[in-house]
Amino acid sequence: MPKIIEMPKLSDTMTEGTLAKWSIKEGDTVTTGQSIADVETDKATMEMPCFFEGKILKIIVQAGQKAPLNAPLAIVLEEGEEAPANLDEIIAKAQAAAAPAPKAEKPAAGSGGKKAVSAPGPRLPTAPQPNRRAVANNMRVKASPLARKVADEKGVDLSGIEGTGPGGRIVRADVENAPVGGAGGSRVAAAPAIRPSYGPEDERVPTSSMRNIIAERLLASKTQIPHFYLQMEVDAGPLMEFRAHLNASNEKSGGNKYTVNDFILKAVIRAAQAQPAINASWDGDAIVKFKSVGLSVAIAIEDGLVTPVIKQAEKKTLLEISQSVKDLAGKAKNKKLSPDDFAGGTITVSNLGAFGIDQFAAIINPPQAAIVAIGSIRSAPVVNDKGQIVVGQRMWVGLSGDHRVVDGAVAATFLAEMRKFIESPALMLV
């Protein structure tokens, strides 16, 4: 029986992937664990391993094409196996099985047509029944996978919605702002889509799956999360002196070279431990307080921004944090990040100081409740303890918070803790 290579789930939120590149061709022999393709997910482009040994009989999805989870990508024959006569039928069945379908409730076995009685549990809102016409129409419009899912749950006809996403794509916010059941065939817009005008010499570049997901999530973050912003100026002089002394000592012994960002990350971790209310997330009718700090580190790559996670960051030394960041940055640039590298984030740090940005307001990385924005370190005239104007080194640290989870006083206390560790960097190592 031929084996089917399916679209794997390479991230926790992935619903479809783009086959960016095949590393093999029809007729090639493959082994288990061999990297055979690059798949672009909603978070990054990742290598896809082969789960079988044998010979590639047929490639079904070509480079550049999209496929939903579990969709057949290629067919593998075992050694000595002949191609089946009903290959097209096998592929068609696999494609049909991978196609998303609305879930239908089944009567409990042995209930005799009566409803089964179960133990009382938490009361949940009753979801509206899907509209069959809406479901059929939804398959023909341009919408994100998440928007389709929400539309099916709410019984919304996507053909009656004008998308506000990239290229007119319908996103989740459009569906949630639409009336249940659609608009009876009339065009209803959650917000008018504003299109740019461009001439023949201008270039219109189609967006990647990753860029589309980034656009959708940032839109959802800004429209669904009540952001508030705080900024604090910090004396970076002690940190720069401490780092210079440590690096000079390590250079003689061949030790690790630390970046300013290494110390910033450590300060964020220690501040989150001191003010654990910041390390939380909104969960509908509850707040989830995380016991461990999953530090998401924003890393710029060619097609956008990825946020791999340093897990259990509170247990790591400054050296381990520095090494973890270097490892994650290298994997990100070489497209080697795995789904596990993105899992477990509870708070994000975005550092634009290296680009000369003094201060900025970052957009929260949902479902987290806070993101820390780090600006550049600048020489500036400051007034010292003696009332004298001297040259100092200053840095702006900002925080964007989800006001459903984090209060202003909590965020201010968190930033004050950060400042304490940056201005007294030896405390980070205690």
Phi and psi in degrees as a GROMACS rama.xvg file:
@    title "Ramachandran Plot"
@    xaxis  label "Phi"
@    yaxis  label "Psi"
@TYPE xy
-65.3553  148.123  PRO-2
-95.5611  146.443  LYS-3
-111.49  123.509  ILE-4
-84.6677  118.027  ILE-5
-105.16  161.085  GLU-6
-67.3215  113.534  MET-7
-82.2343  162.626  PRO-8
-88.1824  102.251  LYS-9
-98.134  -0.12779  LEU-10
-150.829  158.375  SER-11
-67.0721  -20.7139  ASP-12
-112.036  9.52651  THR-13
-73.8889  132.424  MET-14
-118.539  -18.9994  THR-15
-154.12  163.356  GLU-16
-139.884  156.968  GLY-17
-106.218  125.122  THR-18
-74.953  94.7464  LEU-19
-69.931  -42.3131  ALA-20
-160.895  136.658  LYS-21
-91.2312  137.329  TRP-22
-97.9458  -1.93913  SER-23
-130.574  172.6  ILE-24
-138.04  168.717  LYS-25
-60.1957  132.962  GLU-26
100.299  -14.7543  GLY-27
-74.583  149.669  ASP-28
-92.4998  134.177  THR-29
-123.662  157.417  VAL-30
-124.319  159.859  THR-31
-62.4596  130.044  THR-32
90.0773  -9.21307  GLY-33
-70.2344  136.879  GLN-34
-74.2347  120.617  SER-35
-116.315  -13.275  ILE-36
-161.602  160.201  ALA-37
-106.31  126.615  ASP-38
-116.83  128.846  VAL-39
-91.4917  117.484  GLU-40
-104.709  -169.531  THR-41
-73.724  -8.03213  ASP-42
-119.041  -34.0746  LYS-43
-169.662  171.802  ALA-44
-93.5883  123.934  THR-45
-125.524  154.318  MET-46
-77.0684  139.351  GLU-47
-107.263  121.97  MET-48
-82.7839  159.583  PRO-49
-92.1366  140.004  CYS-50
-104.162  5.82066  PHE-51
-134.67  164.785  PHE-52
-111.739  142.871  GLU-53
151.473  -154.412  GLY-54
-118.94  136.91  LYS-55
-71.9036  112.931  ILE-56
-84.1771  -45.9109  LEU-57
-150.458  135.09  LYS-58
-98.052  120.408  ILE-59
-90.951  -46.5527  ILE-60
-101.213  123.018  VAL-61
-86.5627  162.587  GLN-62
-57.1284  132.443  ALA-63
95.9892  -11.4284  GLY-64
-92.6829  153.042  GLN-65
-97.9184  155.269  LYS-66
-151.365  140.727  ALA-67
-73.5581  168.369  PRO-68
-55.577  140.242  LEU-69
69.488  5.98489  ASN-70
-71.0596  143.359  ALA-71
-68.1626  129.012  PRO-72
-105.042  -36.0501  LEU-73
-158.593  162.289  ALA-74
-115.178  133.25  ILE-75
-118.554  133.285  VAL-76
-104.488  140.013  LEU-77
-71.8644  163.829  GLU-78
-58.6116  126.269  GLU-79
83.7922  -3.54965  GLY-80
-82.6581  140.09  GLU-81
-91.7925  151.046  GLU-82
-66.198  131.089  ALA-83
-70.281  150.807  PRO-84
-69.8977  -27.7123  ALA-85
-100.079  37.361  ASN-86
-58.6294  -43.8864  LEU-87
-61.4183  -36.1438  ASP-88
-68.1961  -39.7579  GLU-89
-62.6044  -43.8148  ILE-90
-65.0496  -42.6045  ILE-91
-62.4029  -40.6794  ALA-92
-65.8564  -40.6081  LYS-93
-65.8806  -39.6465  ALA-94
-66.8144  -38.7823  GLN-95
-66.4728  -37.4667  ALA-96
-68.124  -29.542  ALA-97
-82.5944  -18.6122  ALA-98
-66.8633  133.964  ALA-99
-65.4824  138.906  PRO-100
-136.274  144.638  ALA-101
-64.9661  138.771  PRO-102
-78.6166  138.623  LYS-103
-114.584  138.221  ALA-104
-74.1551  136.228  GLU-105
-105.296  139.951  LYS-106
-65.5833  146.858  PRO-107
-64.7323  139.47  ALA-108
-62.723  135.511  ALA-109
75.0366  14.3627  GLY-110
-86.9055  -10.6035  SER-111
63.8954  31.5965  GLY-112
85.6519  -6.32751  GLY-113
-95.1879  158.222  LYS-114
-71.611  134.987  LYS-115
-72.8059  140.881  ALA-116
-93.4547  126.774  VAL-117
-120.524  166.45  SER-118
-66.6592  143.811  ALA-119
-62.0476  141.667  PRO-120
-136.909  -171.024  GLY-121
-65.6261  139.989  PRO-122
-78.0678  129.907  ARG-123
-119.752  149.343  LEU-124
-64.8109  139.414  PRO-125
-76.6782  126.38  THR-126
-78.7081  138.725  ALA-127
-66.7536  148.562  PRO-128
-70.9448  139.538  GLN-129
-62.815  141.11  PRO-130
-84.7831  121.163  ASN-131
-60.2032  -41.2544  ARG-132
-65.54  -37.6034  ARG-133
-64.2222  -43.0226  ALA-134
-61.0224  -41.7954  VAL-135
-65.527  -43.9913  ALA-136
-66.4174  -32.9392  ASN-137
-62.7043  -26.5992  ASN-138
-73.4141  -11.3342  MET-139
-107.815  0.155326  ARG-140
-109.562  164.691  VAL-141
-89.3766  109.432  LYS-142
-150.217  155.528  ALA-143
-73.2474  156.163  SER-144
-56.8399  -39.5578  PRO-145
-66.7204  -38.3483  LEU-146
-63.8458  -40.4486  ALA-147
-62.0465  -42.3696  ARG-148
-62.897  -46.0946  LYS-149
-65.016  -38.6416  VAL-150
-63.4467  -41.9691  ALA-151
-64.3543  -39.8261  ASP-152
-67.5596  -36.2612  GLU-153
-91.9347  -9.53917  LYS-154
72.0811  33.6931  GLY-155
-93.1173  133.988  VAL-156
-85.3992  109.992  ASP-157
-65.3025  -24.095  LEU-158
-67.5252  -13.4629  SER-159
-99.6457  14.594  GLY-160
-123.413  139.122  ILE-161
-97.9061  121.432  GLU-162
-72.6939  145.813  GLY-163
-109.884  3.8082  THR-164
-81.8596  -176.677  GLY-165
-57.5012  131.227  PRO-166
65.9439  23.2325  GLY-167
81.2791  10.5649  GLY-168
-67.6473  136.146  ARG-169
-79.4857  128.17  ILE-170
-113.867  174.15  VAL-171
-55.8248  -43.2518  ARG-172
-60.4937  -35.524  ALA-173
-62.7168  -42.1579  ASP-174
-68.0872  -42.7862  VAL-175
-67.6394  -23.9531  GLU-176
-90.4689  -3.04047  ASN-177
-90.6144  153.15  ALA-178
-69.3469  146.362  PRO-179
-62.2002  133.979  VAL-180
89.0991  -1.75549  GLY-181
86.4632  -159.492  GLY-182
-123.07  29.4667  ALA-183
62.5429  31.2441  GLY-184
93.2388  -13.0801  GLY-185
-80.8068  153.269  SER-186
-80.6015  116.969  ARG-187
-119.088  128.566  VAL-188
-110.657  130.925  ALA-189
-65.1347  -35.9675  ALA-190
-159.234  142.246  ALA-191
-63.9913  132.176  PRO-192
-77.7112  128.209  ALA-193
-99.641  117.546  ILE-194
-103.571  139.403  ARG-195
-76.8942  149.98  PRO-196
-100.01  137.892  SER-197
-145.752  154.249  TYR-198
-99.9524  -177.766  GLY-199
-65.3976  -23.2272  PRO-200
-88.4918  -10.9513  GLU-201
-82.3062  153.2  ASP-202
-109.919  128.802  GLU-203
-105.947  110.068  ARG-204
-101.165  117.714  VAL-205
-59.9587  140.084  PRO-206
-84.0293  151.443  THR-207
-79.8098  167.972  SER-208
-59.6636  -40.0875  SER-209
-64.0158  -44.7929  MET-210
-65.5303  -38.1078  ARG-211
-62.6547  -42.3987  ASN-212
-67.9752  -39.6324  ILE-213
-59.1536  -46.0272  ILE-214
-61.6107  -42.7506  ALA-215
-66.5938  -42.6516  GLU-216
-72.8687  -36.1513  ARG-217
-67.971  -37.7172  LEU-218
-63.491  -43.8184  LEU-219
-63.2573  -40.3705  ALA-220
-61.9557  -45.5245  SER-221
-75.3421  -25.21  LYS-222
-95.2343  -22.655  THR-223
-109.741  -20.058  GLN-224
-106.778  123.481  ILE-225
-74.8015  93.6829  PRO-226
-72.6438  146.597  HIS-227
-138.506  157.114  PHE-228
-130.812  136.463  TYR-229
-127.888  147.068  LEU-230
-131.384  144.08  GLN-231
-142.964  134.176  MET-232
-88.0488  135.252  GLU-233
-124.703  143.107  VAL-234
-79.8738  108.475  ASP-235
-91.421  -1.58912  ALA-236
-57.6542  -50.96  GLY-237
-59.0861  -38.2504  PRO-238
-64.6033  -43.9356  LEU-239
-64.5813  -38.9617  MET-240
-66.534  -44.0338  GLU-241
-63.0398  -44.336  PHE-242
-63.552  -43.903  ARG-243
-61.2071  -42.4088  ALA-244
-65.5947  -43.7816  HIS-245
-65.798  -43.366  LEU-246
-67.0899  -36.7793  ASN-247
-64.3846  -39.4818  ALA-248
-67.5531  -41.28  SER-249
-70.2595  -31.5869  ASN-250
-62.3955  -36.0826  GLU-251
-70.0431  -32.6344  LYS-252
-99.3971  1.46555  SER-253
74.6034  25.1117  GLY-254
-83.6604  -172.059  GLY-255
-69.8967  144.121  ASN-256
-99.831  121.548  LYS-257
-93.3767  143.285  TYR-258
-98.304  165.205  THR-259
-60.6281  -37.1836  VAL-260
-62.8068  -32.9982  ASN-261
-57.8547  -44.5824  ASP-262
-69.276  -37.235  PHE-263
-61.6219  -45.2458  ILE-264
-61.3115  -42.6603  LEU-265
-63.3064  -38.1934  LYS-266
-65.2162  -39.5525  ALA-267
-62.855  -43.7565  VAL-268
-61.5572  -48.4774  ILE-269
-65.0193  -37.4493  ARG-270
-67.4199  -36.9725  ALA-271
-67.4298  -32.7212  ALA-272
-69.3416  -39.3389  GLN-273
-71.8826  -30.2295  ALA-274
-127.221  75.1348  GLN-275
-64.9264  -16.2475  PRO-276
-63.9351  -19.5697  ALA-277
-77.5797  -23.2509  ILE-278
-92.9271  69.2703  ASN-279
-148.366  178.47  ALA-280
-152.401  148.346  SER-281
-81.5528  133.294  TRP-282
-131.555  58.6473  ASP-283
75.0601  -82.753  GLY-284
-118.026  21.382  ASP-285
-153.358  164.346  ALA-286
-114.392  127.489  ILE-287
-92.4487  122.206  VAL-288
-103.467  117.176  LYS-289
-83.028  134.811  PHE-290
-75.0069  -35.4752  LYS-291
-109.376  154.022  SER-292
-94.3083  113.065  VAL-293
-99.2982  102.518  GLY-294
-88.2911  108.347  LEU-295
-83.3553  125.186  SER-296
-110.511  117.006  VAL-297
-72.3491  124.069  ALA-298
-126.689  124.225  ILE-299
-80.4198  130.489  ALA-300
-125.755  -179.148  ILE-301
-59.4402  -38.5305  GLU-302
-104.602  12.6416  ASP-303
151.586  -140.254  GLY-304
-134.187  132.605  LEU-305
-117.939  154.54  VAL-306
-130.933  71.0073  THR-307
-65.5251  161.238  PRO-308
-116.975  135.566  VAL-309
-92.6486  107.826  ILE-310
-79.8179  147.831  LYS-311
45.6361  50.4933  GLN-312
-63.1347  -27.1448  ALA-313
-66.1706  -17.7821  GLU-314
-92.9181  -3.70046  LYS-315
-97.2557  144.398  LYS-316
-77.8984  170.56  THR-317
-59.1581  -39.9512  LEU-318
-63.7382  -43.8403  LEU-319
-65.7885  -36.3105  GLU-320
-65.9398  -45.0096  ILE-321
-59.514  -44.3573  SER-322
-67.918  -37.9071  GLN-323
-63.6441  -42.7907  SER-324
-65.0146  -43.064  VAL-325
-61.8416  -41.0504  LYS-326
-65.8944  -45.9927  ASP-327
-66.2748  -39.3429  LEU-328
-64.8259  -41.3334  ALA-329
-64.0901  -42.7826  GLY-330
-65.8735  -37.067  LYS-331
-64.6521  -44.446  ALA-332
-71.2935  -27.0866  LYS-333
-97.5121  8.14074  ASN-334
58.429  44.1172  LYS-335
-112.061  5.09635  LYS-336
-66.2023  140.691  LEU-337
-104.948  165.396  SER-338
-55.856  -35.3506  PRO-339
-65.1465  -26.9951  ASP-340
-67.837  -18.9233  ASP-341
-101.215  -7.25779  PHE-342
-85.319  145.583  ALA-343
88.6267  14.8261  GLY-344
-73.0142  137.298  GLY-345
-122.499  -20.2027  THR-346
-154.847  143.466  ILE-347
-114.999  147.318  THR-348
-121.365  126.918  VAL-349
-119.726  118.861  SER-350
-115.335  110.502  ASN-351
-108.047  13.267  LEU-352
-61.1171  -36.1379  GLY-353
-65.2882  -18.5642  ALA-354
-95.2365  6.68617  PHE-355
83.2414  12.9211  GLY-356
-84.5477  123.932  ILE-357
-74.4325  -48.2299  ASP-358
-156.304  152.3  GLN-359
-159.3  164.558  PHE-360
-109.342  115.265  ALA-361
-86.2086  157.578  ALA-362
-94.3428  133.226  ILE-363
-60.6181  140.346  ILE-364
-92.1451  94.4468  ASN-365
-65.4026  147.529  PRO-366
-92.3445  18.5167  PRO-367
-68.0895  165.423  GLN-368
-108.41  -4.15947  ALA-369
-155.314  148.787  ALA-370
-138.485  136.096  ILE-371
-100.623  130.604  VAL-372
-109.632  125.542  ALA-373
-113.444  126.914  ILE-374
-99.0872  -175.901  GLY-375
-77.2965  162.621  SER-376
-97.3698  123.285  ILE-377
-122.368  145.105  ARG-378
-78.5097  131.031  SER-379
-149.361  151.884  ALA-380
-71.2264  128.011  PRO-381
-132.982  160.118  VAL-382
-98.9225  119.985  VAL-383
-82.9441  -174.979  ASN-384
-64.0488  -21.7835  ASP-385
-92.4523  4.4253  LYS-386
81.7607  13.1146  GLY-387
-94.7527  146.463  GLN-388
-88.6706  117.327  ILE-389
-131.077  169.89  VAL-390
-84.442  125.433  VAL-391
-127.03  172.474  GLY-392
-114.91  120.498  GLN-393
-121.527  149.1  ARG-394
-141.678  139.111  MET-395
-96.3905  131.854  TRP-396
-118.349  129.274  VAL-397
-120.595  159.757  GLY-398
-138.666  131.086  LEU-399
-106.29  125.8  SER-400
-122.165  152.002  GLY-401
-86.6247  110.781  ASP-402
-69.6202  -11.2632  HIS-403
-72.1303  -25.2761  ARG-404
-109.953  -43.1555  VAL-405
-112.019  128.523  VAL-406
-89.3944  161.114  ASP-407
-59.0367  -40.0518  GLY-408
-66.0462  -37.343  ALA-409
-63.8786  -46.6154  VAL-410
-63.9069  -39.8564  ALA-411
-64.7298  -39.3655  ALA-412
-65.0252  -39.5843  THR-413
-60.881  -46.4174  PHE-414
-64.9332  -36.2367  LEU-415
-63.7704  -37.3917  ALA-416
-66.3281  -40.7279  GLU-417
-59.9008  -45.9992  MET-418
-60.9357  -39.4975  ARG-419
-58.6268  -44.2057  LYS-420
-74.2204  -34.0382  PHE-421
-70.5427  -38.8405  ILE-422
-82.2543  -14.7562  GLU-423
-132.471  69.4596  SER-424
-60.638  -24.0217  PRO-425
-62.6765  -26.0131  ALA-426
-64.7868  -25.4372  LEU-427
-63.7704  -27.3645  MET-428
-93.5262  -3.1286  LEU-429
